[in-house]
């Protein structure tokens, strides 16, 4: 989701007290997504295929 710019949707997957520990950030998940969003993803790309699918009846949209 992050690579697609869906920061709010990814953040919603975490509880209010969640912590994230990565090489460049150590703290509350909320702060992590604020920093990632402000950096517009930070230029990092991890996507190897489509990661988000929206359905509407028998039709779907993939991003």
Predicted model as a PDB file, atoms N, CA, C, CB and O in Angstrom, pLDDT in the B-factor column:
MODEL        1                                                                  
ATOM      1  N   UNK A   1       0.814  -1.196   0.000  1.00 62.00           N  
ATOM      2  CA  UNK A   1       0.000   0.000   0.000  1.00 62.00           C  
ATOM      3  C   UNK A   1       0.860   1.265   0.000  1.00 62.00           C  
ATOM      4  CB  UNK A   1      -0.927  -0.004   1.199  1.00 62.00           C  
ATOM      5  O   UNK A   1       0.540   2.253  -0.660  1.00 62.00           O  
ATOM      6  N   UNK A   2       1.955   1.209   0.754  1.00 65.00           N  
ATOM      7  CA  UNK A   2       2.811   2.391   0.833  1.00 65.00           C  
ATOM      8  C   UNK A   2       3.342   2.781  -0.540  1.00 65.00           C  
ATOM      9  CB  UNK A   2       3.974   2.142   1.792  1.00 65.00           C  
ATOM     10  O   UNK A   2       3.370   3.965  -0.878  1.00 65.00           O  
ATOM     11  N   UNK A   3       3.758   1.808  -1.326  1.00 66.00           N  
ATOM     12  CA  UNK A   3       4.302   2.113  -2.647  1.00 66.00           C  
ATOM     13  C   UNK A   3       3.257   2.706  -3.579  1.00 66.00           C  
ATOM     14  CB  UNK A   3       4.884   0.866  -3.267  1.00 66.00           C  
ATOM     15  O   UNK A   3       3.603   3.342  -4.575  1.00 66.00           O  
ATOM     16  N   UNK A   4       1.990   2.505  -3.267  1.00 70.00           N  
ATOM     17  CA  UNK A   4       0.897   3.069  -4.065  1.00 70.00           C  
ATOM     18  C   UNK A   4       0.403   4.395  -3.502  1.00 70.00           C  
ATOM     19  CB  UNK A   4      -0.257   2.085  -4.142  1.00 70.00           C  
ATOM     20  O   UNK A   4      -0.541   4.973  -4.039  1.00 70.00           O  
ATOM     21  N   UNK A   5       1.019   4.887  -2.434  1.00 77.00           N  
ATOM     22  CA  UNK A   5       0.612   6.154  -1.835  1.00 77.00           C  
ATOM     23  C   UNK A   5      -0.647   6.050  -0.989  1.00 77.00           C  
ATOM     24  CB  UNK A   5       0.400   7.168  -2.907  1.00 77.00           C  
ATOM     25  O   UNK A   5      -1.287   7.065  -0.713  1.00 77.00           O  
ATOM     26  N   UNK A   6      -1.013   4.852  -0.576  1.00 81.00           N  
ATOM     27  CA  UNK A   6      -2.226   4.641   0.221  1.00 81.00           C  
ATOM     28  C   UNK A   6      -1.873   4.622   1.715  1.00 81.00           C  
ATOM     29  CB  UNK A   6      -2.931   3.310  -0.191  1.00 81.00           C  
ATOM     30  O   UNK A   6      -2.117   3.640   2.416  1.00 81.00           O  
ATOM     31  N   UNK A   7      -1.298   5.723   2.174  1.00 83.00           N  
ATOM     32  CA  UNK A   7      -0.786   5.789   3.543  1.00 83.00           C  
ATOM     33  C   UNK A   7      -1.894   5.662   4.587  1.00 83.00           C  
ATOM     34  CB  UNK A   7      -0.037   7.092   3.751  1.00 83.00           C  
ATOM     35  O   UNK A   7      -1.715   4.963   5.585  1.00 83.00           O  
ATOM     36  N   UNK A   8      -3.018   6.312   4.382  1.00 87.00           N  
ATOM     37  CA  UNK A   8      -4.120   6.234   5.346  1.00 87.00           C  
ATOM     38  C   UNK A   8      -4.660   4.813   5.451  1.00 87.00           C  
ATOM     39  CB  UNK A   8      -5.248   7.195   4.949  1.00 87.00           C  
ATOM     40  O   UNK A   8      -4.954   4.337   6.548  1.00 87.00           O  
ATOM     41  N   UNK A   9      -4.790   4.143   4.322  1.00 88.00           N  
ATOM     42  CA  UNK A   9      -5.288   2.772   4.337  1.00 88.00           C  
ATOM     43  C   UNK A   9      -4.309   1.835   5.035  1.00 88.00           C  
ATOM     44  CB  UNK A   9      -5.552   2.289   2.914  1.00 88.00           C  
ATOM     45  O   UNK A   9      -4.729   0.945   5.774  1.00 88.00           O  
ATOM     46  N   UNK A  10      -3.018   2.021   4.810  1.00 88.00           N  
ATOM     47  CA  UNK A  10      -2.039   1.177   5.482  1.00 88.00           C  
ATOM     48  C   UNK A  10      -2.007   1.473   6.977  1.00 88.00           C  
ATOM     49  CB  UNK A  10      -0.648   1.379   4.871  1.00 88.00           C  
ATOM     50  O   UNK A  10      -1.926   0.553   7.790  1.00 88.00           O  
ATOM     51  N   UNK A  11      -2.072   2.743   7.340  1.00 90.00           N  
ATOM     52  CA  UNK A  11      -2.058   3.126   8.752  1.00 90.00           C  
ATOM     53  C   UNK A  11      -3.253   2.539   9.490  1.00 90.00           C  
ATOM     54  CB  UNK A  11      -2.051   4.651   8.893  1.00 90.00           C  
ATOM     55  O   UNK A  11      -3.149   2.214  10.673  1.00 90.00           O  
ATOM     56  N   UNK A  12      -4.384   2.398   8.808  1.00 91.00           N  
ATOM     57  CA  UNK A  12      -5.590   1.850   9.438  1.00 91.00           C  
ATOM     58  C   UNK A  12      -5.414   0.378   9.825  1.00 91.00           C  
ATOM     59  CB  UNK A  12      -6.786   1.999   8.497  1.00 91.00           C  
ATOM     60  O   UNK A  12      -6.212  -0.150  10.599  1.00 91.00           O  
ATOM     61  N   UNK A  13      -4.399  -0.281   9.307  1.00 91.00           N  
ATOM     62  CA  UNK A  13      -4.134  -1.680   9.644  1.00 91.00           C  
ATOM     63  C   UNK A  13      -3.431  -1.826  10.990  1.00 91.00           C  
ATOM     64  CB  UNK A  13      -3.296  -2.327   8.557  1.00 91.00           C  
ATOM     65  O   UNK A  13      -3.274  -2.943  11.483  1.00 91.00           O  
ATOM     66  N   UNK A  14      -3.008  -0.725  11.584  1.00 93.00           N  
ATOM     67  CA  UNK A  14      -2.246  -0.751  12.829  1.00 93.00           C  
ATOM     68  C   UNK A  14      -3.093  -0.249  13.994  1.00 93.00           C  
ATOM     69  CB  UNK A  14      -0.974   0.095  12.697  1.00 93.00           C  
ATOM     70  O   UNK A  14      -3.914   0.652  13.820  1.00 93.00           O  
ATOM     71  N   UNK A  15      -2.900  -0.826  15.178  1.00 94.00           N  
ATOM     72  CA  UNK A  15      -3.603  -0.359  16.373  1.00 94.00           C  
ATOM     73  C   UNK A  15      -3.017   0.986  16.811  1.00 94.00           C  
ATOM     74  CB  UNK A  15      -3.500  -1.407  17.525  1.00 94.00           C  
ATOM     75  O   UNK A  15      -1.917   1.355  16.398  1.00 94.00           O  
ATOM     76  N   UNK A  16      -3.750   1.705  17.638  1.00 92.00           N  
ATOM     77  CA  UNK A  16      -3.321   3.036  18.089  1.00 92.00           C  
ATOM     78  C   UNK A  16      -2.000   2.997  18.849  1.00 92.00           C  
ATOM     79  CB  UNK A  16      -4.390   3.656  18.967  1.00 92.00           C  
ATOM     80  O   UNK A  16      -1.263   3.983  18.848  1.00 92.00           O  
ATOM     81  N   UNK A  17      -1.690   1.881  19.494  1.00 95.00           N  
ATOM     82  CA  UNK A  17      -0.452   1.802  20.276  1.00 95.00           C  
ATOM     83  C   UNK A  17       0.664   1.036  19.555  1.00 95.00           C  
ATOM     84  CB  UNK A  17      -0.734   1.142  21.611  1.00 95.00           C  
ATOM     85  O   UNK A  17       1.671   0.688  20.171  1.00 95.00           O  
ATOM     86  N   UNK A  18       0.494   0.776  18.269  1.00 96.00           N  
ATOM     87  CA  UNK A  18       1.504   0.030  17.498  1.00 96.00           C  
ATOM     88  C   UNK A  18       2.801   0.816  17.391  1.00 96.00           C  
ATOM     89  CB  UNK A  18       0.978  -0.300  16.092  1.00 96.00           C  
ATOM     90  O   UNK A  18       2.802   2.045  17.316  1.00 96.00           O  
ATOM     91  N   UNK A  19       3.895   0.083  17.385  1.00 96.00           N  
ATOM     92  CA  UNK A  19       5.225   0.652  17.225  1.00 96.00           C  
ATOM     93  C   UNK A  19       5.843   0.089  15.951  1.00 96.00           C  
ATOM     94  CB  UNK A  19       6.121   0.349  18.464  1.00 96.00           C  
ATOM     95  O   UNK A  19       5.606  -1.067  15.602  1.00 96.00           O  
ATOM     96  N   UNK A  20       6.634   0.901  15.258  1.00 95.00           N  
ATOM     97  CA  UNK A  20       7.340   0.457  14.068  1.00 95.00           C  
ATOM     98  C   UNK A  20       8.828   0.666  14.287  1.00 95.00           C  
ATOM     99  CB  UNK A  20       6.847   1.214  12.801  1.00 95.00           C  
ATOM    100  O   UNK A  20       9.273   1.734  14.707  1.00 95.00           O  
ATOM    101  N   UNK A  21       9.584  -0.382  13.991  1.00 94.00           N  
ATOM    102  CA  UNK A  21      11.035  -0.348  14.150  1.00 94.00           C  
ATOM    103  C   UNK A  21      11.670  -0.763  12.827  1.00 94.00           C  
ATOM    104  CB  UNK A  21      11.504  -1.284  15.319  1.00 94.00           C  
ATOM    105  O   UNK A  21      11.661  -1.940  12.467  1.00 94.00           O  
ATOM    106  N   UNK A  22      12.215   0.205  12.112  1.00 90.00           N  
ATOM    107  CA  UNK A  22      12.941  -0.044  10.864  1.00 90.00           C  
ATOM    108  C   UNK A  22      14.259   0.714  10.935  1.00 90.00           C  
ATOM    109  CB  UNK A  22      12.100   0.395   9.604  1.00 90.00           C  
ATOM    110  O   UNK A  22      14.511   1.409  11.919  1.00 90.00           O  
ATOM    111  N   UNK A  23      15.091   0.597   9.932  1.00 89.00           N  
ATOM    112  CA  UNK A  23      16.429   1.195   9.989  1.00 89.00           C  
ATOM    113  C   UNK A  23      16.403   2.706  10.208  1.00 89.00           C  
ATOM    114  CB  UNK A  23      17.178   0.888   8.716  1.00 89.00           C  
ATOM    115  O   UNK A  23      17.292   3.236  10.875  1.00 89.00           O  
ATOM    116  N   UNK A  24      15.419   3.410   9.670  1.00 88.00           N  
ATOM    117  CA  UNK A  24      15.399   4.869   9.742  1.00 88.00           C  
ATOM    118  C   UNK A  24      14.335   5.433  10.682  1.00 88.00           C  
ATOM    119  CB  UNK A  24      15.188   5.427   8.378  1.00 88.00           C  
ATOM    120  O   UNK A  24      14.238   6.650  10.838  1.00 88.00           O  
ATOM    121  N   UNK A  25      13.540   4.571  11.308  1.00 92.00           N  
ATOM    122  CA  UNK A  25      12.472   5.047  12.187  1.00 92.00           C  
ATOM    123  C   UNK A  25      12.251   4.051  13.308  1.00 92.00           C  
ATOM    124  CB  UNK A  25      11.163   5.273  11.398  1.00 92.00           C  
ATOM    125  O   UNK A  25      12.266   2.838  13.095  1.00 92.00           O  
ATOM    126  N   UNK A  26      12.043   4.587  14.520  1.00 96.00           N  
ATOM    127  CA  UNK A  26      11.751   3.762  15.692  1.00 96.00           C  
ATOM    128  C   UNK A  26      10.771   4.538  16.555  1.00 96.00           C  
ATOM    129  CB  UNK A  26      13.059   3.397  16.495  1.00 96.00           C  
ATOM    130  O   UNK A  26      11.159   5.472  17.257  1.00 96.00           O  
ATOM    131  N   UNK A  27       9.506   4.154  16.505  1.00 96.00           N  
ATOM    132  CA  UNK A  27       8.509   4.870  17.288  1.00 96.00           C  
ATOM    133  C   UNK A  27       7.096   4.469  16.924  1.00 96.00           C  
ATOM    134  CB  UNK A  27       8.677   6.350  17.108  1.00 96.00           C  
ATOM    135  O   UNK A  27       6.878   3.419  16.321  1.00 96.00           O  
ATOM    136  N   UNK A  28       6.123   5.315  17.294  1.00 96.00           N  
ATOM    137  CA  UNK A  28       4.714   5.008  17.046  1.00 96.00           C  
ATOM    138  C   UNK A  28       4.395   4.898  15.558  1.00 96.00           C  
ATOM    139  CB  UNK A  28       3.835   6.069  17.677  1.00 96.00           C  
ATOM    140  O   UNK A  28       4.939   5.643  14.743  1.00 96.00           O  
ATOM    141  N   UNK A  29       3.517   3.970  15.212  1.00 93.00           N  
ATOM    142  CA  UNK A  29       3.120   3.788  13.814  1.00 93.00           C  
ATOM    143  C   UNK A  29       2.565   5.083  13.232  1.00 93.00           C  
ATOM    144  CB  UNK A  29       2.078   2.667  13.693  1.00 93.00           C  
ATOM    145  O   UNK A  29       2.838   5.405  12.076  1.00 93.00           O  
ATOM    146  N   UNK A  30       1.795   5.824  14.010  1.00 92.00           N  
ATOM    147  CA  UNK A  30       1.206   7.076  13.518  1.00 92.00           C  
ATOM    148  C   UNK A  30       2.301   8.016  13.003  1.00 92.00           C  
ATOM    149  CB  UNK A  30       0.386   7.770  14.637  1.00 92.00           C  
ATOM    150  O   UNK A  30       2.164   8.595  11.925  1.00 92.00           O  
ATOM    151  N   UNK A  31       3.370   8.167  13.757  1.00 93.00           N  
ATOM    152  CA  UNK A  31       4.480   9.034  13.349  1.00 93.00           C  
ATOM    153  C   UNK A  31       5.184   8.521  12.106  1.00 93.00           C  
ATOM    154  CB  UNK A  31       5.480   9.169  14.477  1.00 93.00           C  
ATOM    155  O   UNK A  31       5.620   9.307  11.264  1.00 93.00           O  
ATOM    156  N   UNK A  32       5.294   7.212  11.991  1.00 91.00           N  
ATOM    157  CA  UNK A  32       5.912   6.603  10.816  1.00 91.00           C  
ATOM    158  C   UNK A  32       5.145   6.987   9.556  1.00 91.00           C  
ATOM    159  CB  UNK A  32       5.969   5.070  10.964  1.00 91.00           C  
ATOM    160  O   UNK A  32       5.741   7.417   8.569  1.00 91.00           O  
ATOM    161  N   UNK A  33       3.832   6.832   9.587  1.00 88.00           N  
ATOM    162  CA  UNK A  33       3.040   7.136   8.401  1.00 88.00           C  
ATOM    163  C   UNK A  33       2.987   8.630   8.118  1.00 88.00           C  
ATOM    164  CB  UNK A  33       1.637   6.594   8.559  1.00 88.00           C  
ATOM    165  O   UNK A  33       2.845   9.030   6.962  1.00 88.00           O  
ATOM    166  N   UNK A  34       3.095   9.452   9.136  1.00 89.00           N  
ATOM    167  CA  UNK A  34       3.181  10.903   8.912  1.00 89.00           C  
ATOM    168  C   UNK A  34       4.469  11.227   8.150  1.00 89.00           C  
ATOM    169  CB  UNK A  34       3.136  11.683  10.271  1.00 89.00           C  
ATOM    170  O   UNK A  34       4.450  12.017   7.207  1.00 89.00           O  
ATOM    171  N   UNK A  35       5.589  10.616   8.559  1.00 89.00           N  
ATOM    172  CA  UNK A  35       6.870  10.868   7.884  1.00 89.00           C  
ATOM    173  C   UNK A  35       6.887  10.320   6.456  1.00 89.00           C  
ATOM    174  CB  UNK A  35       8.013  10.248   8.684  1.00 89.00           C  
ATOM    175  O   UNK A  35       7.363  10.983   5.535  1.00 89.00           O  
ATOM    176  N   UNK A  36       6.368   9.112   6.282  1.00 86.00           N  
ATOM    177  CA  UNK A  36       6.336   8.510   4.947  1.00 86.00           C  
ATOM    178  C   UNK A  36       5.453   9.335   4.022  1.00 86.00           C  
ATOM    179  CB  UNK A  36       5.829   7.052   5.015  1.00 86.00           C  
ATOM    180  O   UNK A  36       5.812   9.573   2.869  1.00 86.00           O  
ATOM    181  N   UNK A  37       4.306   9.770   4.518  1.00 84.00           N  
ATOM    182  CA  UNK A  37       3.387  10.571   3.708  1.00 84.00           C  
ATOM    183  C   UNK A  37       4.021  11.908   3.335  1.00 84.00           C  
ATOM    184  CB  UNK A  37       2.065  10.804   4.462  1.00 84.00           C  
ATOM    185  O   UNK A  37       3.915  12.345   2.189  1.00 84.00           O  
ATOM    186  N   UNK A  38       4.683  12.562   4.296  1.00 86.00           N  
ATOM    187  CA  UNK A  38       5.317  13.856   4.039  1.00 86.00           C  
ATOM    188  C   UNK A  38       6.433  13.721   2.992  1.00 86.00           C  
ATOM    189  CB  UNK A  38       5.883  14.444   5.349  1.00 86.00           C  
ATOM    190  O   UNK A  38       6.693  14.653   2.231  1.00 86.00           O  
ATOM    191  N   UNK A  39       7.085  12.561   2.963  1.00 79.00           N  
ATOM    192  CA  UNK A  39       8.163  12.317   1.997  1.00 79.00           C  
ATOM    193  C   UNK A  39       7.619  11.688   0.714  1.00 79.00           C  
ATOM    194  CB  UNK A  39       9.241  11.405   2.615  1.00 79.00           C  
ATOM    195  O   UNK A  39       8.387  11.275  -0.155  1.00 79.00           O  
ATOM    196  N   UNK A  40       6.297  11.618   0.601  1.00 73.00           N  
ATOM    197  CA  UNK A  40       5.647  10.998  -0.568  1.00 73.00           C  
ATOM    198  C   UNK A  40       6.220   9.607  -0.834  1.00 73.00           C  
ATOM    199  CB  UNK A  40       5.820  11.889  -1.821  1.00 73.00           C  
ATOM    200  O   UNK A  40       6.546   9.256  -1.968  1.00 73.00           O  
ATOM    201  N   UNK A  41       6.333   8.832   0.234  1.00 62.00           N  
ATOM    202  CA  UNK A  41       6.849   7.466   0.117  1.00 62.00           C  
ATOM    203  C   UNK A  41       8.349   7.377   0.217  1.00 62.00           C  
ATOM    204  CB  UNK A  41       6.416   6.870  -1.171  1.00 62.00           C  
ATOM    205  O   UNK A  41       8.886   6.278   0.361  1.00 62.00           O  
ATOM    206  N   UNK A  42       9.039   8.480   0.146  1.00 63.00           N  
ATOM    207  CA  UNK A  42      10.489   8.487   0.264  1.00 63.00           C  
ATOM    208  C   UNK A  42      11.214   7.924  -0.940  1.00 63.00           C  
ATOM    209  CB  UNK A  42      10.886   7.728   1.462  1.00 63.00           C  
ATOM    210  O   UNK A  42      12.419   7.676  -0.877  1.00 63.00           O  
ATOM    211  N   UNK A  43      10.507   7.720  -2.024  1.00 60.00           N  
ATOM    212  CA  UNK A  43      11.144   7.200  -3.227  1.00 60.00           C  
ATOM    213  C   UNK A  43      11.375   5.705  -3.216  1.00 60.00           C  
ATOM    214  CB  UNK A  43      12.433   7.880  -3.431  1.00 60.00           C  
ATOM    215  O   UNK A  43      11.879   5.145  -4.189  1.00 60.00           O  
ATOM    216  N   UNK A  44      11.012   5.058  -2.130  1.00 63.00           N  
ATOM    217  CA  UNK A  44      11.213   3.620  -2.019  1.00 63.00           C  
ATOM    218  C   UNK A  44      10.146   2.865  -2.799  1.00 63.00           C  
ATOM    219  CB  UNK A  44      11.202   3.190  -0.551  1.00 63.00           C  
ATOM    220  O   UNK A  44       8.964   3.201  -2.721  1.00 63.00           O  
ATOM    221  N   UNK A  45      10.554   1.857  -3.544  1.00 62.00           N  
ATOM    222  CA  UNK A  45       9.616   1.024  -4.288  1.00 62.00           C  
ATOM    223  C   UNK A  45       9.883  -0.444  -3.955  1.00 62.00           C  
ATOM    224  CB  UNK A  45       9.737   1.277  -5.822  1.00 62.00           C  
ATOM    225  O   UNK A  45      10.972  -0.961  -4.203  1.00 62.00           O  
ATOM    226  N   UNK A  46       8.885  -1.094  -3.398  1.00 61.00           N  
ATOM    227  CA  UNK A  46       9.002  -2.491  -3.030  1.00 61.00           C  
ATOM    228  C   UNK A  46       8.064  -3.370  -3.855  1.00 61.00           C  
ATOM    229  CB  UNK A  46       8.714  -2.664  -1.552  1.00 61.00           C  
ATOM    230  O   UNK A  46       8.144  -4.596  -3.780  1.00 61.00           O  
ATOM    231  N   UNK A  47       7.195  -2.770  -4.625  1.00 58.00           N  
ATOM    232  CA  UNK A  47       6.146  -3.501  -5.328  1.00 58.00           C  
ATOM    233  C   UNK A  47       6.738  -4.427  -6.388  1.00 58.00           C  
ATOM    234  CB  UNK A  47       5.157  -2.526  -5.971  1.00 58.00           C  
ATOM    235  O   UNK A  47       7.567  -4.014  -7.198  1.00 58.00           O  
ATOM    236  N   UNK A  48       6.303  -5.665  -6.368  1.00 61.00           N  
ATOM    237  CA  UNK A  48       6.712  -6.604  -7.401  1.00 61.00           C  
ATOM    238  C   UNK A  48       5.517  -7.014  -8.264  1.00 61.00           C  
ATOM    239  CB  UNK A  48       7.365  -7.841  -6.770  1.00 61.00           C  
ATOM    240  O   UNK A  48       5.691  -7.668  -9.293  1.00 61.00           O  
ATOM    241  N   UNK A  49       4.317  -6.637  -7.854  1.00 64.00           N  
ATOM    242  CA  UNK A  49       3.116  -6.844  -8.655  1.00 64.00           C  
ATOM    243  C   UNK A  49       1.994  -5.988  -8.056  1.00 64.00           C  
ATOM    244  CB  UNK A  49       2.714  -8.367  -8.698  1.00 64.00           C  
ATOM    245  O   UNK A  49       2.209  -5.311  -7.051  1.00 64.00           O  
ATOM    246  N   UNK A  50       0.835  -6.009  -8.644  1.00 56.00           N  
ATOM    247  CA  UNK A  50      -0.279  -5.201  -8.148  1.00 56.00           C  
ATOM    248  C   UNK A  50      -0.646  -5.633  -6.733  1.00 56.00           C  
ATOM    249  CB  UNK A  50      -1.505  -5.322  -9.085  1.00 56.00           C  
ATOM    250  O   UNK A  50      -0.711  -6.825  -6.433  1.00 56.00           O  
ATOM    251  N   UNK A  51      -0.884  -4.649  -5.868  1.00 66.00           N  
ATOM    252  CA  UNK A  51      -1.123  -4.971  -4.465  1.00 66.00           C  
ATOM    253  C   UNK A  51      -2.498  -4.572  -3.961  1.00 66.00           C  
ATOM    254  CB  UNK A  51      -0.094  -4.316  -3.627  1.00 66.00           C  
ATOM    255  O   UNK A  51      -2.882  -4.989  -2.869  1.00 66.00           O  
ATOM    256  N   UNK A  52      -3.253  -3.782  -4.711  1.00 79.00           N  
ATOM    257  CA  UNK A  52      -4.560  -3.335  -4.251  1.00 79.00           C  
ATOM    258  C   UNK A  52      -5.612  -3.641  -5.311  1.00 79.00           C  
ATOM    259  CB  UNK A  52      -4.539  -1.828  -3.925  1.00 79.00           C  
ATOM    260  O   UNK A  52      -5.414  -3.386  -6.498  1.00 79.00           O  
ATOM    261  N   UNK A  53      -6.732  -4.192  -4.858  1.00 84.00           N  
ATOM    262  CA  UNK A  53      -7.831  -4.526  -5.767  1.00 84.00           C  
ATOM    263  C   UNK A  53      -9.127  -3.990  -5.174  1.00 84.00           C  
ATOM    264  CB  UNK A  53      -7.923  -6.072  -6.009  1.00 84.00           C  
ATOM    265  O   UNK A  53      -9.434  -4.237  -4.007  1.00 84.00           O  
ATOM    266  N   UNK A  54      -9.885  -3.255  -5.980  1.00 86.00           N  
ATOM    267  CA  UNK A  54     -11.201  -2.768  -5.578  1.00 86.00           C  
ATOM    268  C   UNK A  54     -12.227  -3.484  -6.438  1.00 86.00           C  
ATOM    269  CB  UNK A  54     -11.317  -1.204  -5.725  1.00 86.00           C  
ATOM    270  O   UNK A  54     -12.050  -3.590  -7.652  1.00 86.00           O  
ATOM    271  N   UNK A  55     -13.287  -3.972  -5.835  1.00 90.00           N  
ATOM    272  CA  UNK A  55     -14.318  -4.664  -6.593  1.00 90.00           C  
ATOM    273  C   UNK A  55     -15.623  -3.885  -6.556  1.00 90.00           C  
ATOM    274  CB  UNK A  55     -14.528  -6.076  -6.050  1.00 90.00           C  
ATOM    275  O   UNK A  55     -15.919  -3.182  -5.591  1.00 90.00           O  
ATOM    276  N   UNK A  56     -16.392  -4.024  -7.618  1.00 92.00           N  
ATOM    277  CA  UNK A  56     -17.715  -3.410  -7.733  1.00 92.00           C  
ATOM    278  C   UNK A  56     -18.555  -4.394  -8.541  1.00 92.00           C  
ATOM    279  CB  UNK A  56     -17.657  -1.963  -8.420  1.00 92.00           C  
ATOM    280  O   UNK A  56     -18.507  -4.412  -9.771  1.00 92.00           O  
ATOM    281  N   UNK A  57     -19.324  -5.211  -7.827  1.00 92.00           N  
ATOM    282  CA  UNK A  57     -20.093  -6.233  -8.524  1.00 92.00           C  
ATOM    283  C   UNK A  57     -19.158  -7.243  -9.160  1.00 92.00           C  
ATOM    284  CB  UNK A  57     -21.003  -5.603  -9.585  1.00 92.00           C  
ATOM    285  O   UNK A  57     -18.314  -7.828  -8.482  1.00 92.00           O  
ATOM    286  N   UNK A  58     -19.309  -7.451 -10.475  1.00 91.00           N  
ATOM    287  CA  UNK A  58     -18.452  -8.412 -11.163  1.00 91.00           C  
ATOM    288  C   UNK A  58     -17.275  -7.734 -11.869  1.00 91.00           C  
ATOM    289  CB  UNK A  58     -19.269  -9.205 -12.170  1.00 91.00           C  
ATOM    290  O   UNK A  58     -16.645  -8.329 -12.743  1.00 91.00           O  
ATOM    291  N   UNK A  59     -16.982  -6.490 -11.487  1.00 89.00           N  
ATOM    292  CA  UNK A  59     -15.864  -5.747 -12.069  1.00 89.00           C  
ATOM    293  C   UNK A  59     -14.838  -5.444 -10.969  1.00 89.00           C  
ATOM    294  CB  UNK A  59     -16.362  -4.425 -12.748  1.00 89.00           C  
ATOM    295  O   UNK A  59     -15.184  -5.341  -9.792  1.00 89.00           O  
ATOM    296  N   UNK A  60     -13.585  -5.305 -11.370  1.00 87.00           N  
ATOM    297  CA  UNK A  60     -12.517  -5.001 -10.417  1.00 87.00           C  
ATOM    298  C   UNK A  60     -11.534  -4.012 -11.016  1.00 87.00           C  
ATOM    299  CB  UNK A  60     -11.788  -6.281  -9.993  1.00 87.00           C  
ATOM    300  O   UNK A  60     -11.336  -3.966 -12.230  1.00 87.00           O  
ATOM    301  N   UNK A  61     -10.928  -3.230 -10.153  1.00 85.00           N  
ATOM    302  CA  UNK A  61      -9.886  -2.288 -10.541  1.00 85.00           C  
ATOM    303  C   UNK A  61      -8.647  -2.601  -9.722  1.00 85.00           C  
ATOM    304  CB  UNK A  61     -10.343  -0.805 -10.334  1.00 85.00           C  
ATOM    305  O   UNK A  61      -8.731  -2.765  -8.505  1.00 85.00           O  
ATOM    306  N   UNK A  62      -7.504  -2.683 -10.377  1.00 78.00           N  
ATOM    307  CA  UNK A  62      -6.258  -3.038  -9.699  1.00 78.00           C  
ATOM    308  C   UNK A  62      -5.284  -1.887  -9.834  1.00 78.00           C  
ATOM    309  CB  UNK A  62      -5.650  -4.344 -10.279  1.00 78.00           C  
ATOM    310  O   UNK A  62      -5.145  -1.295 -10.904  1.00 78.00           O  
ATOM    311  N   UNK A  63      -4.606  -1.573  -8.732  1.00 74.00           N  
ATOM    312  CA  UNK A  63      -3.586  -0.527  -8.740  1.00 74.00           C  
ATOM    313  C   UNK A  63      -2.306  -1.091  -8.185  1.00 74.00           C  
ATOM    314  CB  UNK A  63      -4.034   0.708  -7.928  1.00 74.00           C  
ATOM    315  O   UNK A  63      -1.305  -0.380  -8.098  1.00 74.00           O  
TER     316      UNK A  63                                                      
ENDMDL                                                                          
END                                                                             
